[in-house]
Amino acid sequence: MRASARGANLRALLSGDEEVKKSAAELIEAYELVNSEDTRGTRLANMLNADGAHSSAVSRISGAVPSRYLDDQTCYLLEQALQREYRTGAGTSSAQLTEAGAPIARFSSPRKVWGHSTISIHGVRYATREKFYRDSHVVFSDGEGCKQTALRAGQIEDIFTIKHLTPHHHRSVASTFLVVKEFDDVEAMRERLDSLQGHAKQQEHTFAEEEMTSLRELLGALESIDSRYQKYGPVCGFLCSASRCKTRVILEHAVVSHFARTTISTPVNDGDIFLALPLDRLMRDNATLMGMDWKDDDGADLGEEAGARSHGNASP
């Protein structure tokens, strides 16, 4: 009785304090936002209450009308993604829009799309950066083979569904795409440095000298750190740069899992480098399907050890 009376008095006192009411409202809003996020990439969280969190492209647009138009850059990147998917057109190796780039007319993509803030892929929710920040970190395959570098890390900027004609059978299908900000990993930075050095040899003066110097210093600082993860492959994480990134469009079936983002302290560009650690309990099966064989020098299976590491206490 005494505890109930005290509780009632406390509620009455708090309800009359405007400052407390304001702070409590903000606290509840922040709590609900965090509680609704799929923090591990392995549970449903409050997916039933998520807008547009359907499991197929057809169900996402059922009974709805296109909600918006794509801008020129996204439309161009979408055309590149469709060309890579169906192996049509020319110049499909690059997914990045350049100032000199122009849309390839061999594959016409629609501009009217169904927009989504969240979707469900294999029972896991993925969201745009603005909707749920921690649900926006994603590991995906770029479809360029079975090398370790085939896995990329990025952040979801936008999600949309389109209806388009397939080039071979000319039938209408619905497909969901994600606009991601792809972070450069160590291998991508090495390729960038090699490309710059190749151009520098052909020119007496180069404007890229400063970038080459920066890349050499950064790669030198990351050499010892990156080598720790190499024997486990990307399933145990890979280093990426937050500032070196490009925008691309991918199909939803390219998504592998969420990843935990852990900032790595380095002598140069401190705070820019982070470890992308995949957070998917089926990662070992995914790696097998991609042709990756996780064995160490003694023939021991690294899959379970790597999978266990991917379920540590890191948070996205």
C-alpha positions as CSV (number, residue, x, y, z in Angstrom):
1,M,0.0,0.0,0.0
2,R,2.8,2.4,0.9
3,A,4.7,1.6,-2.2
4,S,1.6,2.1,-4.4
5,A,0.9,5.5,-2.7
6,R,4.5,6.6,-3.3
7,G,4.3,5.5,-6.9
8,A,1.1,7.4,-7.5
9,N,2.5,10.5,-5.9
10,L,5.6,10.3,-8.0
11,R,3.6,10.0,-11.2
12,A,1.5,13.0,-10.2
13,L,4.6,15.1,-9.4
14,L,6.4,14.1,-12.7
15,S,3.3,14.8,-14.8
16,G,3.2,18.4,-13.7
17,D,6.8,19.1,-14.5
18,E,7.1,20.2,-18.1
19,E,10.9,19.7,-18.3
20,V,10.6,16.1,-17.1
21,K,7.7,15.5,-19.6
22,K,9.9,16.8,-22.5
23,S,12.9,14.8,-21.4
24,A,10.9,11.6,-20.9
25,A,9.3,12.0,-24.4
26,E,12.7,12.3,-26.0
27,L,14.0,9.3,-24.0
28,I,11.1,7.1,-25.0
29,E,11.5,8.1,-28.6
30,A,15.2,7.2,-28.6
31,Y,14.5,4.0,-26.8
32,E,11.9,2.9,-29.3
33,L,14.2,3.8,-32.2
34,V,17.1,1.7,-30.8
35,N,14.8,-1.2,-29.7
36,S,13.3,-1.5,-33.2
37,E,16.7,-1.8,-34.9
38,D,17.9,-5.2,-36.0
39,T,21.1,-4.7,-34.1
40,R,22.7,-8.1,-34.8
41,G,21.5,-8.7,-38.3
42,T,20.2,-12.1,-37.1
43,R,16.8,-11.4,-35.5
44,L,13.5,-10.0,-36.7
45,A,13.3,-7.2,-34.0
46,N,10.1,-5.3,-34.7
47,M,10.0,-6.2,-38.4
48,L,6.3,-6.7,-38.3
49,N,5.9,-3.0,-37.7
50,A,8.4,-2.0,-40.3
51,D,7.1,-0.1,-43.3
52,G,7.6,-2.0,-46.6
53,A,9.5,-4.9,-44.9
54,H,8.2,-7.5,-47.3
55,S,10.1,-10.6,-48.4
56,S,9.7,-10.3,-52.2
57,A,9.7,-7.6,-54.8
58,V,6.2,-8.5,-56.0
59,S,4.7,-8.3,-52.5
60,R,6.4,-4.9,-52.0
61,I,4.5,-3.3,-54.8
62,S,1.3,-5.2,-54.6
63,G,-1.7,-2.8,-54.7
64,A,0.6,0.2,-54.7
65,V,1.5,2.8,-57.3
66,P,5.0,4.1,-58.1
67,S,5.9,6.7,-55.4
68,R,8.7,8.7,-57.1
69,Y,11.1,9.2,-60.0
70,L,14.8,8.3,-60.1
71,D,17.3,11.1,-60.5
72,D,19.8,11.0,-63.5
73,Q,22.7,9.5,-61.6
74,T,20.7,6.7,-59.9
75,C,19.0,6.0,-63.3
76,Y,22.4,5.6,-64.9
77,L,23.7,3.4,-62.1
78,L,20.5,1.3,-62.4
79,E,21.2,0.7,-66.1
80,Q,24.7,-0.4,-65.3
81,A,23.4,-2.9,-62.7
82,L,20.8,-4.3,-65.2
83,Q,23.5,-4.6,-67.8
84,R,25.8,-6.5,-65.4
85,E,22.9,-8.8,-64.3
86,Y,21.9,-9.7,-67.9
87,R,25.4,-9.2,-69.5
88,T,24.1,-6.7,-72.1
89,G,25.6,-3.6,-73.5
90,A,29.2,-2.4,-73.3
91,G,31.3,-0.8,-70.7
92,T,29.7,-2.7,-67.9
93,S,32.8,-3.2,-65.7
94,S,32.4,0.2,-64.0
95,A,29.5,0.9,-61.7
96,Q,30.6,4.5,-60.9
97,L,29.2,7.5,-62.7
98,T,31.9,9.8,-64.0
99,E,31.7,13.3,-65.5
100,A,32.3,12.0,-68.9
101,G,29.9,9.0,-68.5
102,A,26.6,8.9,-70.4
103,P,23.7,6.4,-70.1
104,I,24.0,3.4,-72.4
105,A,20.9,3.2,-74.4
106,R,21.0,-0.6,-75.0
107,F,19.1,-1.2,-71.8
108,S,16.3,1.2,-70.9
109,S,15.4,1.3,-67.2
110,P,12.2,2.9,-65.9
111,R,12.3,6.1,-63.9
112,K,9.1,5.6,-61.9
113,V,9.8,3.4,-58.9
114,W,8.3,2.1,-55.7
115,G,10.5,3.5,-52.8
116,H,11.1,1.7,-49.5
117,S,12.7,2.6,-46.3
118,T,13.1,-1.0,-45.0
119,I,12.9,-4.5,-46.6
120,S,13.3,-8.1,-45.4
121,I,15.9,-10.3,-47.1
122,H,16.1,-14.0,-45.8
123,G,14.3,-13.0,-42.6
124,V,16.7,-10.1,-41.8
125,R,15.7,-6.5,-42.0
126,Y,17.7,-4.0,-44.0
127,A,17.0,-0.2,-44.0
128,T,18.3,3.0,-45.4
129,R,20.8,5.1,-43.5
130,E,18.2,7.7,-42.6
131,K,15.6,5.1,-41.4
132,F,17.7,2.9,-39.1
133,Y,21.5,3.7,-39.2
134,R,22.7,0.3,-37.8
135,D,20.5,-1.7,-40.2
136,S,22.0,0.1,-43.2
137,H,25.5,-1.5,-43.0
138,V,25.6,-4.3,-45.5
139,V,28.1,-6.8,-47.0
140,F,27.4,-7.7,-50.6
141,S,28.9,-9.6,-53.5
142,D,29.9,-7.7,-56.6
143,G,29.5,-10.7,-58.8
144,E,33.0,-10.6,-60.2
145,G,34.0,-14.1,-59.3
146,C,34.9,-16.2,-56.3
147,K,37.9,-14.3,-55.0
148,Q,38.1,-12.9,-51.5
149,T,37.7,-9.4,-53.0
150,A,34.3,-10.4,-54.3
151,L,32.8,-9.3,-51.0
152,R,32.3,-5.6,-50.5
153,A,31.1,-3.4,-47.6
154,G,28.7,-0.5,-48.0
155,Q,25.9,1.5,-46.5
156,I,22.4,1.6,-47.9
157,E,21.4,5.1,-49.1
158,D,18.1,4.2,-50.9
159,I,15.9,1.2,-51.7
160,F,13.5,0.9,-54.5
161,T,11.6,-1.6,-56.7
162,I,11.0,-1.4,-60.4
163,K,9.1,-3.4,-63.1
164,H,11.2,-4.0,-66.2
165,L,11.4,-6.3,-69.2
166,T,14.0,-9.0,-69.4
167,P,16.2,-8.7,-72.5
168,H,16.0,-12.3,-73.5
169,H,12.4,-13.4,-72.8
170,H,10.9,-9.9,-72.9
171,R,8.7,-10.6,-69.9
172,S,7.9,-8.1,-67.2
173,V,9.4,-8.8,-63.8
174,A,9.7,-6.9,-60.5
175,S,13.1,-6.4,-59.0
176,T,14.3,-4.6,-55.9
177,F,17.5,-2.6,-55.9
178,L,19.7,-1.0,-53.2
179,V,21.7,2.2,-53.7
180,V,24.8,1.7,-51.6
181,K,27.8,3.8,-50.7
182,E,30.6,1.2,-51.3
183,F,33.7,1.6,-49.1
184,D,37.1,0.9,-50.6
185,D,38.8,-2.1,-49.0
186,V,42.6,-2.6,-48.9
187,E,42.6,-4.4,-52.3
188,A,40.6,-1.6,-53.9
189,M,43.1,0.9,-52.6
190,R,46.0,-1.1,-54.0
191,E,44.3,-1.3,-57.4
192,R,43.8,2.5,-57.3
193,L,47.4,3.1,-56.5
194,D,48.5,0.8,-59.4
195,S,46.2,2.7,-61.7
196,L,47.6,6.0,-60.7
197,Q,51.2,4.9,-61.0
198,G,50.4,3.6,-64.5
199,H,49.0,6.9,-65.6
200,A,51.9,8.8,-63.9
201,K,54.5,6.9,-66.1
202,Q,52.8,8.2,-69.2
203,Q,52.8,11.8,-68.1
204,E,55.7,14.0,-67.0
205,H,53.6,15.8,-64.4
206,T,50.6,14.4,-62.6
207,F,48.0,15.9,-60.4
208,A,47.6,12.6,-58.6
209,E,51.0,12.7,-57.0
210,E,49.5,13.8,-53.6
211,E,46.9,11.0,-53.7
212,M,49.6,8.4,-54.5
213,T,51.7,9.5,-51.6
214,S,48.7,9.3,-49.3
215,L,47.8,5.8,-50.5
216,R,51.4,4.6,-50.1
217,E,51.5,5.8,-46.5
218,L,48.1,4.4,-45.7
219,L,48.7,1.0,-47.2
220,G,52.1,0.8,-45.4
221,A,50.4,1.5,-42.1
222,L,47.7,-1.1,-42.8
223,E,50.0,-3.9,-43.9
224,S,50.6,-5.5,-40.5
225,I,46.9,-5.0,-39.4
226,D,45.4,-6.4,-42.7
227,S,47.7,-9.5,-42.6
228,R,46.0,-10.7,-39.4
229,Y,42.7,-11.3,-41.2
230,Q,43.9,-12.7,-44.5
231,K,44.1,-16.4,-43.6
232,Y,40.5,-16.3,-42.5
233,G,39.2,-14.6,-45.6
234,P,36.5,-11.9,-45.6
235,V,34.3,-14.0,-43.3
236,C,36.5,-12.7,-40.4
237,G,36.4,-9.1,-41.5
238,F,38.3,-6.8,-43.8
239,L,39.6,-3.3,-43.6
240,C,37.8,-0.4,-45.3
241,S,38.2,3.4,-45.7
242,A,35.2,5.5,-44.6
243,S,36.3,8.4,-46.8
244,R,37.2,6.5,-50.0
245,C,33.9,5.4,-51.4
246,K,31.7,5.4,-54.5
247,T,28.0,5.0,-55.2
248,R,26.6,2.0,-56.9
249,V,23.3,0.1,-57.4
250,I,23.0,-3.6,-56.6
251,L,20.2,-6.2,-56.7
252,E,18.8,-7.5,-53.4
253,H,20.1,-11.0,-54.1
254,A,23.7,-9.6,-53.9
255,V,23.2,-8.9,-50.2
256,V,25.1,-11.3,-47.9
257,S,24.6,-9.9,-44.4
258,H,24.9,-6.9,-42.1
259,F,28.3,-6.1,-40.7
260,A,29.7,-4.7,-37.5
261,R,31.7,-1.5,-38.0
262,T,34.7,-1.1,-35.6
263,T,37.0,1.9,-36.1
264,I,40.7,0.9,-36.2
265,S,43.4,3.2,-34.9
266,T,46.2,3.9,-37.4
267,P,49.2,6.2,-37.5
268,V,47.8,7.9,-40.6
269,N,44.2,8.9,-41.3
270,D,43.2,8.0,-37.8
271,G,39.5,7.4,-37.5
272,D,39.0,6.8,-41.2
273,I,39.8,3.1,-41.3
274,F,37.4,0.5,-39.9
275,L,37.0,-3.3,-39.8
276,A,33.8,-4.6,-41.5
277,L,32.9,-7.8,-39.7
278,P,30.1,-9.8,-41.4
279,L,27.2,-10.7,-39.0
280,D,25.5,-13.7,-40.6
281,R,25.1,-17.1,-39.0
282,L,24.9,-18.6,-42.5
283,M,28.1,-17.0,-43.6
284,R,30.0,-20.3,-43.7
285,D,27.3,-21.7,-46.1
286,N,27.4,-18.6,-48.2
287,A,31.2,-18.8,-48.4
288,T,31.0,-22.5,-49.6
289,L,28.5,-21.6,-52.2
290,M,30.8,-18.9,-53.4
291,G,33.6,-21.4,-53.9
292,M,35.6,-20.4,-50.8
293,D,37.4,-23.2,-48.9
294,W,38.3,-22.1,-45.4
295,K,41.3,-24.3,-44.4
296,D,44.5,-23.4,-42.7
297,D,48.0,-24.7,-43.6
298,D,47.3,-27.9,-41.5
299,G,44.0,-28.6,-43.2
300,A,41.9,-27.6,-40.2
301,D,38.5,-26.1,-40.9
302,L,38.5,-22.4,-40.2
303,G,34.8,-22.0,-40.9
304,E,33.5,-22.6,-37.4
305,E,36.2,-20.5,-35.8
306,A,35.6,-17.6,-38.3
307,G,31.8,-18.0,-37.8
308,A,32.2,-17.8,-34.1
309,R,34.3,-14.7,-34.3
310,S,31.5,-13.1,-36.5
311,H,29.1,-13.5,-33.5
312,G,31.2,-11.8,-30.9
313,N,30.2,-8.8,-28.9
314,A,30.7,-6.2,-31.7
315,S,27.7,-4.1,-32.7
316,P,26.9,-2.7,-36.1
